[in-house]
Amino acid sequence: MTIETDALIVGAGPCGLFQIFELGLLGIHAELVDSLPAVGGQCTWLYPDKPIYDIPAIPVCTGQELIDALMKQIAPFNAGMHLGEEVVGLRAEDGRYRVTTSAGKEFLARTVFIAGGVGSFQPRRIKLADIESLEEKALHYRVREPGRFRGKQLVIFGGGDSALDWAVALAPEAGSLTLVHRSDQFRAAPASVAAFRALVAAGKARIIEFANAVGHKADGERLLEVTVKHDDGTLHVLPAEHMFVFFGMSPKLGPIAEWGLEMKGKALKVDMSTFQTSAPGVYAVGDICDYPGKKKLILSGFHEAALAAFAAKAHLDPGKKVHLQYTTTSPLMQQRLGVAAGD
């Protein structure tokens, strides 16, 4: 089956979701594809509970709260959601683009919006024999429902923001918590490192530096202990009910690099007035695009999505002027949003 659509969005992070909103205001229905099984991109995968402070008019929200609010905002536009599917092919066909996914689905789109961040990404996994069966049970590459780890014996591997932030968050209520890092130099924010060292000094956590995991012991799906080896050969056997691995993500640009679009490094070059790529009707917004002065911020991506939507409207209706209307005064936009004037 081929799904025909005016707009296809690749990527369900905050910029991809907001692209649905901006297109919807202009009367353009969108279909959206993402390789992850849920919307949110890095916001929900990497920092669902981490505070964000630079979203306009929102003093603070978590990554998950931002995605939840965006989903509520785009609900009136009924975009098609195709999750857990990677876009594997894009080719021009009679003034449109035929897009195929890893699930065998095909789209025939008049415009395409690439909002894929840094591409599809997977966590860098820990290299221990027979550890895969514990994933999402006792081995975690992200934290869901932090309350379930209260009173448990925890071991965290890593030295970046995710490792230190979660060590600081979980240690006060954990039965025990040990942070294991391969050096004594941390990539995390200095304030997070200082906060964790304060917990260590207070006896509420432990840190082992210059060490790596070399083994583990489990009983079925229950983790019992983790063995780490220090650079001097010393072995430490750590009681552990849950282990967290924060070695960062391994971004893969994947098939995007094969679509014949002009690139700069691992980003797509765009016209900064329209955010169109080197292919007519194909736009790029968010971290995946590059132009003079580009800043990789969510709020910048929102601005890019707005301009790309107006450019796409002009592309879809050539020769017609695209009028700027305001949601506060436009009956048509309020109708599309499903609100009455003054709501």
Residue pairs with C-beta under 8 A, 6 or more apart in sequence:
1 105
1 106
2 98
2 106
2 107
2 108
3 31
3 80
3 105
3 106
3 107
3 108
4 107
4 108
4 109
5 29
5 30
5 31
5 80
5 107
5 108
5 109
5 110
6 28
6 29
6 30
6 109
6 110
6 111
6 316
7 23
7 28
7 29
7 30
7 31
7 109
7 110
7 111
7 112
7 113
7 312
8 30
8 31
8 32
8 33
8 97
8 99
8 107
8 109
8 111
8 112
8 113
9 16
9 19
9 20
9 30
9 31
9 32
9 33
9 79
9 112
9 113
9 115
10 16
10 32
10 33
10 34
10 87
10 99
10 112
10 113
10 114
10 115
10 116
11 32
11 33
11 34
11 41
11 114
11 115
11 116
11 117
11 286
11 288
12 32
12 33
12 34
12 36
12 39
12 40
12 41
12 81
12 83
12 115
13 40
13 41
13 42
13 43
13 115
13 117
13 286
14 40
14 41
14 43
14 66
14 67
14 70
14 286
14 298
14 301
14 302
15 115
15 117
15 285
15 286
15 287
15 298
15 301
15 302
15 304
15 305
16 32
16 34
16 41
16 113
16 115
16 116
16 285
16 286
17 32
17 39
17 67
17 70
17 71
17 74
18 70
18 73
18 74
18 301
18 302
18 305
19 30
19 113
19 115
19 285
19 305
19 308
19 309
20 30
20 32
20 74
20 77
20 79
21 70
21 73
21 74
21 77
21 305
22 305
22 306
22 308
22 309
23 29
23 30
23 77
23 113
23 309
23 312
24 30
24 74
24 76
24 77
24 79
24 336
25 309
25 325
25 327
25 333
25 336
25 337
26 309
26 310
26 312
26 313
26 322
27 332
27 336
28 111
28 309
28 312
28 313
28 316
29 77
29 78
29 79
30 77
30 79
30 80
30 113
31 79
31 80
31 82
31 107
31 109
32 79
32 80
32 81
32 82
33 82
33 83
33 85
33 86
33 87
33 99
33 101
33 107
34 41
34 82
34 83
34 84
34 85
35 84
35 85
35 86
35 87
35 102
35 120
36 45
36 83
36 84
36 120
37 83
37 84
38 44
38 83
39 67
39 71
39 81
39 83
40 48
40 63
40 64
40 67
41 117
42 63
42 117
42 121
42 249
43 52
43 63
43 64
43 66
43 67
44 63
44 64
44 67
45 121
45 142
45 249
46 63
46 142
46 162
46 249
47 62
47 63
47 162
47 165
48 62
48 63
48 64
48 142
48 143
48 144
49 62
49 63
49 64
49 143
49 146
49 169
50 62
50 63
50 165
51 60
51 61
51 62
52 58
52 60
52 61
52 62
52 63
52 66
52 298
53 59
53 60
54 297
54 298
54 299
55 61
55 66
55 298
55 299
56 299
58 66
61 69
66 298
76 336
76 337
76 338
77 336
82 101
82 103
82 105
84 103
85 101
85 102
85 103
85 105
86 101
86 102
86 120
86 254
86 255
87 99
87 100
87 101
87 102
87 255
87 256
88 100
88 101
88 102
88 255
89 98
89 99
89 100
89 255
90 97
90 98
90 99
90 100
90 112
90 255
90 259
90 282
91 97
91 98
92 98
92 279
93 108
95 110
96 108
96 109
96 110
96 281
97 107
97 108
97 109
97 110
97 111
97 112
97 281
97 282
98 106
98 107
98 108
99 106
99 107
99 108
99 109
99 112
100 106
100 107
101 107
110 281
110 315
110 316
111 281
111 282
111 283
111 312
111 315
111 316
112 281
112 282
112 283
113 282
113 283
113 284
113 285
113 305
113 308
113 312
114 256
114 268
114 277
114 282
114 283
114 284
114 285
114 288
114 289
115 284
115 285
115 286
115 288
115 301
115 305
116 256
116 286
116 288
117 251
117 286
117 287
117 288
118 251
118 253
118 266
118 287
118 288
119 251
119 252
119 253
119 254
119 256
119 266
119 288
120 251
120 252
120 254
121 249
121 250
121 251
121 252
122 249
122 250
122 252
123 141
123 142
123 245
123 247
123 248
123 249
123 250
124 245
124 247
124 248
124 249
124 250
125 141
125 245
125 247
126 139
126 157
126 213
126 243
126 245
126 247
128 213
128 214
128 215
128 216
131 139
131 216
133 221
134 216
134 218
134 221
134 223
135 141
137 221
138 218
138 221
138 222
138 223
138 240
138 241
138 242
138 243
139 223
139 242
139 243
139 245
140 242
140 243
140 244
140 245
141 244
141 245
141 246
142 162
143 149
143 166
143 170
143 244
146 166
146 169
146 170
149 170
149 173
149 174
149 242
150 173
150 174
151 173
151 174
151 175
152 174
152 175
152 241
152 242
153 174
153 175
153 176
153 238
153 239
153 240
153 241
153 242
154 170
154 174
154 175
154 176
154 177
154 178
154 240
154 241
154 242
154 243
154 244
155 177
155 178
155 179
155 180
155 226
155 238
155 240
155 242
155 243
155 244
156 163
156 166
156 167
156 170
156 177
156 178
156 179
156 180
156 243
156 244
156 246
157 163
157 179
157 180
157 181
157 213
157 243
157 244
157 245
157 246
157 247
158 164
158 179
158 181
158 244
158 245
158 246
158 247
158 248
159 181
159 182
159 183
159 185
159 186
159 187
159 188
160 186
160 187
160 188
160 246
160 248
161 187
161 188
161 189
161 192
162 246
162 248
163 179
163 181
163 188
163 244
163 246
164 179
164 186
164 188
164 189
164 192
164 193
164 195
164 196
165 188
165 192
166 244
166 246
167 177
167 179
167 196
167 199
167 205
168 192
168 195
168 196
168 199
170 177
171 177
171 196
171 199
171 204
171 205
172 199
172 204
174 205
175 241
176 206
176 239
177 204
177 205
177 206
178 205
178 206
178 207
178 208
178 238
179 196
179 205
179 206
179 207
179 208
180 207
180 208
180 211
180 212
180 213
180 228
180 238
181 207
181 208
181 209
181 210
181 211
182 209
182 210
182 211
182 212
183 209
183 210
184 209
184 210
186 193
196 205
196 207
197 207
199 205
200 206
200 207
208 228
208 230
208 236
210 230
210 231
210 232
211 228
211 229
211 230
211 231
211 236
212 228
212 229
213 226
213 227
213 228
213 229
214 227
214 228
214 229
214 235
215 226
215 227
216 223
216 224
216 225
216 226
216 227
216 240
216 243
217 223
217 224
217 225
217 226
217 227
218 224
222 241
223 240
223 241
223 242
223 243
224 239
224 240
224 241
225 237
225 238
225 239
225 240
226 237
226 238
226 240
226 243
227 235
227 236
227 237
227 238
228 235
228 236
228 238
229 235
229 236
230 236
251 266
253 266
256 268
256 288
257 263
257 266
259 279
260 279
261 268
261 269
261 277
261 278
261 279
261 282
261 284
262 268
262 269
262 277
262 278
263 269
264 290
265 290
267 287
267 288
267 289
267 290
267 294
268 277
268 284
268 288
268 289
268 290
269 277
269 278
269 289
269 290
269 291
270 276
270 277
270 283
270 284
270 289
270 290
270 291
271 291
272 291
272 292
272 293
273 307
273 311
274 283
274 307
274 308
274 311
275 283
275 284
275 285
275 289
275 304
275 307
275 308
275 311
276 282
276 283
276 308
276 311
277 283
277 284
277 289
280 315
281 312
281 315
283 308
283 311
283 312
285 301
285 304
285 305
285 308
286 301
286 304
286 305
287 296
287 301
289 304
294 300
310 322
313 322
314 320
314 322
325 332
325 333
326 333
327 333
327 334
327 337
331 341
334 340
334 341
334 343
